[in-house]
Amino acid sequence: MRSLRLLGLALVAGLLPAVPANALEVSPGVSHLRTLPERGIISARAVGNLLYVSGLTGVSIYDTTDPRAPLRIGRLELPNAQNEDVDVGNGIMLISDDPFAGRGILHVVDVRDPRHPRVLSRYSTWAPGLDIFGSGSSPGRGGIGHTATCIQGCSWAWLAGSPDGIEVVDLRDPSQPRYAGTVRVAAATGSLGTHDVQVDAAGLAWVAGAGGTAAYDVSDPAQPRLRFRTNRRGAVGPWNDVIHHNSLRVSDSTLLVTEEDLSARCRGAGSFQTWEIRAGAPARPLDRFEVERDGRANLACSSHYFDHRDGLAAVGFFQQGVRLLSFQDPRRITQVGYYISDTAMVWGALYAPTDPAGEVVYVLDHAKGIDVIELDRGALVPVRRRDRPRRSGEALDVFGVVSDGVDVARPGQRLRIRFGAGVEGRLARNVRFELQLPASVRPLRLPRGARFDRRSHRILLRVPRLRSVAVRALPVRVSRRAPLGAPLELIFYARASGDRLPLTDRWVDRDRIARRARRSRGATAVAAAGRRFGLCMLGPRL
């Protein structure tokens, strides 16, 4: 596999000052208005005048009545990773905490009162022992639910992110989600699996994956019928070197697709594509756009999530910011603008739902928050960004790992928790460690310099300088009264200022309580995979 987180209600969302001019690279007709501080943002969904945002630390809901100055009106603290395509329908919001290096939980959130979102129910997507994508890097950690998509207005959910295809969840009673079957969607799955699903205006579910992109009639969500698919070129390079990431049908004849693929300095990075839909025949590729070479981009340049308005797509390209791509002629994609902020990690972009002119775009920057930018459409002209030579120095990426060495613990058992962080790139300063312990676990002796916050049940520690790897040990005891079958969950964060990829800050070790203890056969491998966690996620996992 290629190398791949209690503000008051109804208050202005603590707007950060404008980004300094020397940190921005913008083309004519593009300007920055403000930044909303949602560090660790993963995805957002616009419905009416509301913007539903999912980040590593929880859910935020914004009122976009004034599209240029959104107000945060609702907040739910809900740590999760990574739920990169949040969906909303009929008063519920789906938050999927990916089982790969996560918790394996689909959170069904009640958003009928956007000022007070609350968790309505949870559904396990965890499957111990399943090796997602056959990577060999995550023994014992698996399942499905990289993305969760509403089907028929969230009466059902389709979970993607596995070679098994799609798992169907019955949400007709959202307080009691039920497993409704697995469908293989073979036209899209390929060898690596499915990635995401988008439902078009006609109700067709477009599944993107390693085998290409395919549309299914989901009148019966548990028994879908294939309607369209990409041709053989949708499963091979250069149109699909790793995985089709997501897609949107924009007309009866045109499909937009992003392909995810990472490579050094943007060479051959994942492209934005147009495909021609043909009645009675597979869709065929028309054109694709790849970003220019950039020797300074050492994490990711691939295309990712996008939105479109009046023939103009706003496409996120990770370190390459947002590219404005005209597809008025789908046979000829033309770049007419760009917005690149340093340091950035753009997960996607979407047009403000309350701006009919299509001039306001929300940039979902995982490294710092939501950039609100404005377009002067009349000033957008064909443009190419100059290739950038390689420069010395690397972007900072801090990653965290935690393990208690068991898959099953018994009541009263002593455990030795190991938690720590590594750094890729330059020196990290003042790295903050936070280890969330379950109520059933009591620390016996704290590592040097650490403190225990009894109210939150967290271990807090600061590492002044981190050059490579720092690991700490914490002896604990499981309560003798811990109920059998209860989860034993450790959530660890390693945070540092300037970290471009907050996603890798977090690691979860999820076990359970039972009468007999069982050591984790994959514990050592999981710890060793910590450094690869973010890189693997930045391939088909993102």
ZIVENKA-V23827 format. One record per residue. N is the residue number from 1. RES is the residue in one small letter. PSI is psi in whole degrees, 0 to 359 (* if undefined). Layout:
N RES PSI
N RES PSI
This chain:
1 m 142
2 r 151
3 s 118
4 l *
5 r *
6 l 66
7 l 154
8 g 155
9 l 151
10 a 27
11 l 153
12 v 138
13 a 56
14 g 57
15 l 134
16 l 156
17 p 160
18 a 147
19 v 133
20 p 146
21 a 325
22 n 354
23 a 358
24 l 147
25 e 109
26 v 151
27 s 168
28 p 138
29 g 3
30 v 132
31 s 151
32 h 133
33 l 309
34 r 170
35 t 131
36 l 124
37 p 86
38 e 60
39 r 137
40 g 15
41 i 141
42 i 312
43 s 168
44 a 153
45 r 128
46 a 127
47 v 116
48 g 231
49 n 13
50 l 146
51 l 117
52 y 121
53 v 135
54 s 128
55 g 181
56 l 335
57 t 349
58 g 200
59 v 134
60 s 143
61 i 127
62 y 143
63 d 120
64 t 29
65 t 317
66 d 102
67 p 336
68 r 349
69 a 71
70 p 146
71 l 131
72 r 121
73 i 344
74 g 151
75 r 138
76 l 118
77 e 117
78 l 85
79 p 132
80 n 159
81 a 129
82 q 352
83 n 58
84 e 2
85 d 75
86 v 147
87 d 153
88 v 141
89 g 138
90 n 41
91 g 7
92 i 154
93 m 135
94 l 123
95 i 110
96 s 115
97 d 100
98 d 130
99 p 340
100 f 105
101 a 25
102 g 209
103 r 342
104 g 51
105 i 132
106 l 113
107 h 124
108 v 112
109 v 130
110 d 115
111 v 23
112 r 325
113 d 99
114 p 344
115 r 343
116 h 66
117 p 148
118 r 152
119 v 124
120 l 320
121 s 169
122 r 149
123 y 127
124 s 130
125 t 13
126 w 139
127 a 91
128 p 136
129 g 347
130 l 129
131 d 100
132 i 134
133 f 10
134 g 31
135 s 336
136 g 2
137 s 358
138 s 62
139 p 136
140 g 357
141 r 116
142 g 183
143 g 209
144 i 157
145 g 30
146 h 322
147 t 155
148 a 128
149 t 136
150 c 131
151 i 133
152 q 54
153 g 34
154 c 21
155 s 338
156 w 161
157 a 142
158 w 124
159 l 129
160 a 170
161 g 34
162 s 153
163 p 346
164 d 343
165 g 250
166 i 134
167 e 133
168 v 130
169 v 129
170 d 115
171 l 22
172 r 330
173 d 94
174 p 346
175 s 348
176 q 74
177 p 143
178 r 141
179 y 131
180 a 11
181 g 172
182 t 133
183 v 138
184 r 338
185 v 57
186 a 334
187 a 344
188 a 337
189 t 309
190 g 199
191 s 328
192 l 332
193 g 185
194 t 159
195 h 310
196 d 165
197 v 132
198 q 137
199 v 126
200 d 180
201 a 335
202 a 359
203 g 6
204 l 138
205 a 116
206 w 118
207 v 125
208 a 139
209 g 192
210 a 339
211 g 0
212 g 205
213 t 137
214 a 146
215 a 138
216 y 139
217 d 120
218 v 33
219 s 322
220 d 100
221 p 334
222 a 351
223 q 69
224 p 157
225 r 130
226 l 130
227 r 316
228 f 158
229 r 158
230 t 157
231 n 190
232 r 332
233 r 343
234 g 354
235 a 1
236 v 163
237 g 155
238 p 2
239 w 340
240 n 78
241 d 329
242 v 298
243 i 141
244 h 129
245 h 310
246 n 168
247 s 159
248 l 130
249 r 125
250 v 348
251 s 179
252 d 341
253 s 356
254 t 131
255 l 133
256 l 136
257 v 140
258 t 138
259 e 133
260 e 128
261 d 134
262 l 145
263 s 156
264 a 135
265 r 28
266 c 5
267 r 116
268 g 24
269 a 160
270 g 142
271 s 163
272 f 133
273 q 154
274 t 140
275 w 145
276 e 122
277 i 129
278 r 134
279 a 129
280 g 8
281 a 155
282 p 150
283 a 146
284 r 148
285 p 145
286 l 306
287 d 162
288 r 153
289 f 130
290 e 145
291 v 161
292 e 163
293 r 141
294 d 105
295 g 348
296 r 347
297 a 107
298 n 11
299 l 302
300 a 142
301 c 2
302 s 153
303 s 156
304 h 225
305 y 152
306 f 169
307 d 167
308 h 154
309 r 122
310 d 48
311 g 9
312 l 117
313 a 135
314 a 113
315 v 128
316 g 136
317 f 46
318 f 242
319 q 348
320 q 14
321 g 212
322 v 132
323 r 134
324 l 113
325 l 119
326 s 130
327 f 32
328 q 318
329 d 102
330 p 347
331 r 354
332 r 94
333 i 130
334 t 124
335 q 125
336 v 5
337 g 164
338 y 158
339 y 114
340 i 120
341 s 137
342 d 123
343 t 137
344 a 159
345 m 86
346 v 118
347 w 331
348 g 184
349 a 151
350 l 149
351 y 144
352 a 127
353 p 338
354 t 13
355 d 93
356 p 339
357 a 348
358 g 40
359 e 344
360 v 129
361 v 137
362 y 121
363 v 119
364 l 94
365 d 105
366 h 332
367 a 333
368 k 336
369 g 208
370 i 113
371 d 127
372 v 117
373 i 159
374 e 140
375 l 136
376 d 96
377 r 329
378 g 341
379 a 358
380 l 126
381 v 158
382 p 132
383 v 148
384 r 131
385 r 138
386 r 141
387 d 143
388 r 132
389 p 162
390 r 141
391 r 156
392 s 158
393 g 153
394 e 154
395 a 150
396 l 132
397 d 114
398 v 133
399 f 147
400 g 153
401 v 143
402 v 145
403 s 141
404 d 1
405 g 5
406 v 156
407 d 330
408 v 133
409 a 151
410 r 156
411 p 134
412 g 355
413 q 143
414 r 137
415 l 157
416 r 105
417 i 130
418 r 128
419 f 149
420 g 186
421 a 155
422 g 167
423 v 138
424 e 130
425 g 219
426 r 175
427 l 134
428 a 135
429 r 147
430 n 56
431 v 128
432 r 122
433 f 133
434 e 119
435 l 112
436 q 118
437 l 146
438 p 159
439 a 337
440 s 0
441 v 134
442 r 126
443 p 141
444 l 323
445 r 127
446 l 145
447 p 157
448 r 131
449 g 355
450 a 158
451 r 156
452 f 118
453 d 105
454 r 327
455 r 315
456 s 350
457 h 47
458 r 145
459 i 128
460 l 136
461 l 144
462 r 132
463 v 110
464 p 320
465 r 132
466 l 114
467 r 327
468 s 276
469 v 140
470 a 124
471 v 138
472 r 152
473 a 141
474 l 108
475 p 136
476 v 168
477 r 135
478 v 136
479 s 139
480 r 342
481 r 6
482 a 127
483 p 139
484 l 138
485 g 348
486 a 148
487 p 148
488 l 98
489 e 125
490 l 128
491 i 123
492 f 137
493 y 142
494 a 106
495 r 141
496 a 143
497 s 136
498 g 0
499 d 122
500 r 338
501 l 77
502 p 337
503 l 320
504 t 358
505 d 337
506 r 139
507 w 142
508 v 133
509 d 110
510 r 114
511 d 196
512 r 167
513 i 133
514 a 177
515 r 325
516 r 131
517 a 153
518 r 122
519 r 156
520 s 114
521 r 336
522 g 7
523 a 313
524 t 319
525 a 323
526 v 316
527 a 317
528 a 332
529 a 356
530 g 315
531 r 330
532 r 351
533 f 304
534 g 322
535 l 320
536 c 321
537 m 332
538 l 4
539 g 234
540 p 349
541 r 350
542 l *
